[in-house]
Amino acid sequence: MPKQTITVLGGTGLQGGSVVSALLDRGEFAVRVATRHPTGDAARALAARGVELVKADLLEPKSLSAAFDGAHGAFVVTNFWEPEVQAREFEIATAAVKAARAAGVEHLIWSTLPDADKLTHGRLKVPHFTGKAHVDAAVEAAGFARHTFVQAPFYFQNFLGSLAPQALPNRGRGWSVPMDLAARVIHAGDVTDVGRAVAAAFSARDKLADGSYLAVCGGVYSWIDFVSTLNGLGHGLQVVKVRPADYDGFPLGREIRETYQYFEACTYFGPDREKNIAAANALVPGGFTGFADWARLKMKI
């Protein structure tokens, strides 16, 4: 019998790419990736691994029909940080959900996050969390035979990119953050573990309760935890607390500042964290990668 197909949106990105790799490792499903650039280097690399490529664009919902056609399952993620997505994330994601349902997809997995606006009663605005949470109801209402929500953690990979250590005013290197440095509230993990959870959810089928939330978590950390771990590996870094207002003058500064304040008020995964973390851990024997193990391999001195 031919393998059932899973369509992955965002398959050339970090999170979607982790899903593609995990599905290929399991070998249970055929993998299809919807991409704007099927002839690009990233797409060609996927094709070399046996991935089917379909030209499609989240920003053009009509183009998604071919990507979902005949697929058993679909993984949908949106990249809030793309300028075209920020203003239209709910519209774009909802259109993708509807296109998947119209094409006959049976199991949809939506990458979501907690509703920071609701959890803080409107006090803190974290659009890259709340925007995804607002799509959850559309997924529930679409009428899929099965749907699952996955919540990605604060990526360890951030420390290699947007949160790489920076020069500090005291001539040291590290981070300036507008929150309690000792608050152990950041649920963090390796982005590749998101793929492992998603692939396990597709494989679990009806053994996983419909509508489950899976929070992928390698551990819960404070900024002091991060720095202590790195310094134990020989890095010589620092973290300092700054006034919240100090962030607001930078591009996206207020968004980032209120994100940290949301962590401090509610934790990264919010009040349902224990239940959702346990659900993800139950699917992946052995659990997920901790920061020390990841940093030892990935953050070189």
Secondary structure as GFF3:
##gff-version 3
##sequence-region A 1 301
A	DSSP	beta_strand	5	9	.	.	.	ID=ss1
A	DSSP	alpha_helix	14	26	.	.	.	ID=ss2
A	DSSP	beta_strand	30	35	.	.	.	ID=ss3
A	DSSP	alpha_helix	41	48	.	.	.	ID=ss4
A	DSSP	beta_strand	52	55	.	.	.	ID=ss5
A	DSSP	three_ten_helix	61	63	.	.	.	ID=ss6
A	DSSP	alpha_helix	64	68	.	.	.	ID=ss7
A	DSSP	beta_strand	73	76	.	.	.	ID=ss8
A	DSSP	alpha_helix	83	86	.	.	.	ID=ss9
A	DSSP	alpha_helix	89	102	.	.	.	ID=ss10
A	DSSP	beta_strand	107	112	.	.	.	ID=ss11
A	DSSP	alpha_helix	116	119	.	.	.	ID=ss12
A	DSSP	alpha_helix	127	133	.	.	.	ID=ss13
A	DSSP	alpha_helix	136	141	.	.	.	ID=ss14
A	DSSP	beta_strand	146	151	.	.	.	ID=ss15
A	DSSP	beta_strand	154	155	.	.	.	ID=ss16
A	DSSP	three_ten_helix	156	160	.	.	.	ID=ss17
A	DSSP	beta_strand	166	167	.	.	.	ID=ss18
A	DSSP	beta_strand	173	177	.	.	.	ID=ss19
A	DSSP	beta_strand	186	189	.	.	.	ID=ss20
A	DSSP	alpha_helix	191	204	.	.	.	ID=ss21
A	DSSP	three_ten_helix	205	207	.	.	.	ID=ss22
A	DSSP	beta_strand	213	215	.	.	.	ID=ss23
A	DSSP	beta_strand	219	221	.	.	.	ID=ss24
A	DSSP	alpha_helix	223	232	.	.	.	ID=ss25
A	DSSP	beta_strand	238	241	.	.	.	ID=ss26
A	DSSP	three_ten_helix	244	247	.	.	.	ID=ss27
A	DSSP	alpha_helix	253	266	.	.	.	ID=ss28
A	DSSP	alpha_helix	273	283	.	.	.	ID=ss29
A	DSSP	alpha_helix	291	298	.	.	.	ID=ss30
###
